[in-house]
């Protein structure tokens, strides 16, 4: 079952180098973590020109797609989160 968007704002966690957002599996809340490295690789813009959070917002649908694909395939961390890293970005080439 694909994850769906939750009406909870995403937040940047600079201390952990991630942007965190929430999706839903029915009534279950699933936390998704996008690494700054993945945000660097998704866009050919320097960090000086565009913040990580801004890049996330521009590409949110792509990250939601990746999160849903990983979740459906069982690629979930022990704590229940879905982590998106640079190596996951080829999953967006099919859209």
GROMACS elastic network, one bead per residue, 0.5 to 0.9 nm:
[ bonds ]
;  ai    aj funct       b0    kb
    1    25     6  0.72062   500
    1    26     6  0.85794   500
    1    68     6  0.84268   500
    1    71     6  0.87851   500
    1    72     6  0.65064   500
    2    24     6  0.87088   500
    2    25     6  0.70813   500
    2    65     6  0.87542   500
    2    68     6  0.53870   500
    2    69     6  0.73621   500
    2    71     6  0.77728   500
    2    72     6  0.64881   500
    3    23     6  0.60433   500
    3    24     6  0.53455   500
    3    25     6  0.50721   500
    3    26     6  0.78016   500
    3    30     6  0.82805   500
    3    64     6  0.79088   500
    3    65     6  0.84191   500
    3    67     6  0.76408   500
    3    68     6  0.50133   500
    3    69     6  0.84596   500
    3    71     6  0.76106   500
    3    72     6  0.81599   500
    4    23     6  0.55142   500
    4    24     6  0.51129   500
    4    25     6  0.66228   500
    4    26     6  0.79442   500
    4    64     6  0.80378   500
    4    68     6  0.78848   500
    5     8     6  0.84746   500
    5    22     6  0.72180   500
    5    24     6  0.62682   500
    5    64     6  0.75561   500
    6     9     6  0.82709   500
    6    21     6  0.85060   500
    6    22     6  0.58982   500
    6    24     6  0.59196   500
    6    29     6  0.81730   500
    7    22     6  0.81966   500
    7    23     6  0.84102   500
    8    21     6  0.73728   500
    8    22     6  0.64848   500
    8    23     6  0.84047   500
    9    21     6  0.67878   500
    9    22     6  0.79033   500
   10    19     6  0.69308   500
   10    20     6  0.56337   500
   10    22     6  0.71763   500
   10    53     6  0.86668   500
   10    57     6  0.86830   500
   11    18     6  0.86622   500
   11    19     6  0.57079   500
   11    20     6  0.53837   500
   11    21     6  0.65432   500
   11    53     6  0.77553   500
   12    15     6  0.89777   500
   12    16     6  0.89158   500
   12    17     6  0.79649   500
   12    18     6  0.61129   500
   12    20     6  0.61881   500
   12    21     6  0.88247   500
   12    52     6  0.79197   500
   12    53     6  0.61527   500
   13    16     6  0.56169   500
   13    17     6  0.60403   500
   13    18     6  0.53841   500
   13    19     6  0.58492   500
   13    20     6  0.71409   500
   14    18     6  0.64424   500
   14    19     6  0.80412   500
   14    36     6  0.89530   500
   15    18     6  0.80593   500
   16    19     6  0.87339   500
   16    35     6  0.85486   500
   17    34     6  0.85493   500
   17    35     6  0.60780   500
   17    36     6  0.54378   500
   17    37     6  0.83216   500
   18    33     6  0.61153   500
   18    34     6  0.53015   500
   18    36     6  0.53772   500
   18    37     6  0.86393   500
   18    39     6  0.88271   500
   18    52     6  0.84374   500
   18    53     6  0.89666   500
   19    32     6  0.82970   500
   19    33     6  0.58242   500
   19    34     6  0.51731   500
   19    35     6  0.66314   500
   19    36     6  0.73836   500
   19    39     6  0.89290   500
   19    52     6  0.77302   500
   19    53     6  0.67229   500
   19    56     6  0.73909   500
   20    31     6  0.70270   500
   20    32     6  0.56851   500
   20    34     6  0.63369   500
   20    35     6  0.88535   500
   21    30     6  0.85825   500
   21    31     6  0.59544   500
   21    32     6  0.52990   500
   21    33     6  0.66361   500
   21    34     6  0.83455   500
   22    29     6  0.66646   500
   22    30     6  0.56426   500
   22    32     6  0.58067   500
   22    33     6  0.87410   500
   23    28     6  0.85193   500
   23    29     6  0.61085   500
   23    30     6  0.52068   500
   23    31     6  0.64124   500
   23    32     6  0.72210   500
   23    64     6  0.78887   500
   23    67     6  0.85840   500
   23    68     6  0.86257   500
   24    27     6  0.63764   500
   24    28     6  0.55406   500
   24    30     6  0.56287   500
   24    31     6  0.85407   500
   25    28     6  0.50107   500
   25    29     6  0.64927   500
   25    30     6  0.69483   500
   26    29     6  0.81047   500
   30    80     6  0.69003   500
   30    81     6  0.61969   500
   30    82     6  0.74776   500
   31    80     6  0.73788   500
   31    82     6  0.64576   500
   31    83     6  0.86794   500
   32    63     6  0.89783   500
   32    64     6  0.86082   500
   32    67     6  0.68611   500
   32    81     6  0.56155   500
   32    83     6  0.58675   500
   32    84     6  0.74581   500
   33    67     6  0.89544   500
   33    81     6  0.71779   500
   33    82     6  0.62411   500
   33    84     6  0.60502   500
   33    85     6  0.86512   500
   34    37     6  0.83654   500
   34    38     6  0.66698   500
   34    39     6  0.72878   500
   34    56     6  0.82955   500
   34    63     6  0.77571   500
   34    82     6  0.85753   500
   34    83     6  0.60306   500
   34    85     6  0.64549   500
   35    38     6  0.52539   500
   35    39     6  0.64867   500
   35    40     6  0.87298   500
   35    83     6  0.75700   500
   35    84     6  0.62591   500
   35    85     6  0.55791   500
   35    86     6  0.76188   500
   36    40     6  0.60947   500
   36    41     6  0.86239   500
   36    52     6  0.65404   500
   36    85     6  0.82601   500
   36    86     6  0.87498   500
   37    41     6  0.62770   500
   37    42     6  0.87126   500
   37    85     6  0.67924   500
   37    86     6  0.59613   500
   38    41     6  0.50471   500
   38    42     6  0.60906   500
   38    43     6  0.89511   500
   38    84     6  0.70292   500
   38    85     6  0.50705   500
   38    87     6  0.77645   500
   38    88     6  0.80043   500
   38    89     6  0.71939   500
   39    42     6  0.52464   500
   39    43     6  0.68400   500
   39    52     6  0.62259   500
   39    53     6  0.85791   500
   39    55     6  0.64553   500
   39    56     6  0.66351   500
   39    59     6  0.88574   500
   39    85     6  0.85355   500
   39    86     6  0.77534   500
   40    43     6  0.60393   500
   40    44     6  0.72464   500
   40    45     6  0.75746   500
   40    46     6  0.77432   500
   40    47     6  0.76272   500
   40    52     6  0.76086   500
   40    55     6  0.83505   500
   40    86     6  0.83157   500
   41    44     6  0.68869   500
   41    45     6  0.89695   500
   41    86     6  0.64005   500
   41    89     6  0.79348   500
   42    45     6  0.89818   500
   42    55     6  0.81121   500
   42    59     6  0.79708   500
   42    86     6  0.80313   500
   42    89     6  0.71274   500
   43    46     6  0.84679   500
   43    55     6  0.72770   500
   43    59     6  0.88152   500
   45    48     6  0.81493   500
   45    49     6  0.64148   500
   45    50     6  0.66370   500
   45    55     6  0.88567   500
   46    49     6  0.53819   500
   46    50     6  0.65334   500
   46    51     6  0.86087   500
   47    50     6  0.52787   500
   47    51     6  0.57542   500
   47    52     6  0.70909   500
   48    51     6  0.71282   500
   50    53     6  0.83118   500
   50    54     6  0.63195   500
   50    55     6  0.66943   500
   51    54     6  0.51204   500
   51    55     6  0.63064   500
   51    56     6  0.86223   500
   52    55     6  0.51135   500
   52    56     6  0.61696   500
   52    57     6  0.87142   500
   53    57     6  0.62374   500
   53    58     6  0.86841   500
   54    57     6  0.51155   500
   54    58     6  0.62811   500
   54    59     6  0.87371   500
   55    58     6  0.51118   500
   55    59     6  0.62653   500
   55    60     6  0.82611   500
   56    59     6  0.52211   500
   56    60     6  0.54406   500
   56    63     6  0.79321   500
   57    60     6  0.50752   500
   57    61     6  0.84589   500
   58    61     6  0.81650   500
   59    62     6  0.54152   500
   59    63     6  0.65307   500
   59    64     6  0.88251   500
   60    63     6  0.51028   500
   60    64     6  0.61048   500
   60    65     6  0.85825   500
   61    64     6  0.50067   500
   61    65     6  0.61799   500
   61    66     6  0.86934   500
   62    65     6  0.50567   500
   62    66     6  0.62800   500
   62    67     6  0.86215   500
   62    89     6  0.89022   500
   62    91     6  0.89036   500
   62    92     6  0.62787   500
   62    95     6  0.83445   500
   63    66     6  0.50097   500
   63    67     6  0.60285   500
   63    68     6  0.84884   500
   63    84     6  0.76741   500
   63    89     6  0.86291   500
   63    92     6  0.82127   500
   64    67     6  0.50616   500
   64    68     6  0.61005   500
   64    69     6  0.85693   500
   65    68     6  0.51810   500
   65    69     6  0.61670   500
   65    70     6  0.86373   500
   65    91     6  0.83471   500
   65    92     6  0.75068   500
   66    69     6  0.50958   500
   66    70     6  0.61033   500
   66    71     6  0.84570   500
   66    84     6  0.74453   500
   66    88     6  0.72489   500
   66    89     6  0.76671   500
   66    91     6  0.62050   500
   66    92     6  0.67747   500
   67    70     6  0.52042   500
   67    71     6  0.59986   500
   67    72     6  0.85196   500
   67    82     6  0.62983   500
   67    83     6  0.76620   500
   67    84     6  0.69936   500
   68    71     6  0.50572   500
   68    72     6  0.60346   500
   68    73     6  0.85739   500
   68    82     6  0.88030   500
   69    72     6  0.52085   500
   69    73     6  0.62786   500
   69    74     6  0.87244   500
   69    75     6  0.86107   500
   69    91     6  0.81075   500
   70    73     6  0.51584   500
   70    74     6  0.62441   500
   70    75     6  0.50041   500
   70    76     6  0.71513   500
   70    82     6  0.72102   500
   70    83     6  0.87104   500
   70    84     6  0.86361   500
   70    88     6  0.87512   500
   71    74     6  0.50702   500
   71    75     6  0.55470   500
   71    76     6  0.60367   500
   71    82     6  0.67772   500
   72    75     6  0.75963   500
   73    76     6  0.85024   500
   74    77     6  0.89736   500
   75    82     6  0.70146   500
   75    83     6  0.85413   500
   76    79     6  0.79529   500
   76    80     6  0.57604   500
   76    81     6  0.58120   500
   76    82     6  0.50341   500
   76    83     6  0.74806   500
   77    80     6  0.52203   500
   77    81     6  0.53245   500
   77    82     6  0.61485   500
   77    83     6  0.73878   500
   78    81     6  0.74404   500
   79    82     6  0.89826   500
   84    87     6  0.80469   500
   84    88     6  0.61192   500
   84    89     6  0.80824   500
   85    88     6  0.54697   500
   85    89     6  0.73127   500
   86    89     6  0.55714   500
   86    90     6  0.85066   500
   87    90     6  0.70128   500
   87    91     6  0.88377   500
   88    91     6  0.58589   500
   88    92     6  0.81543   500
   89    92     6  0.57195   500
   89    93     6  0.75393   500
   90    93     6  0.53418   500
   90    94     6  0.80092   500
   91    94     6  0.66156   500
   91    95     6  0.84321   500
   92    95     6  0.57094   500
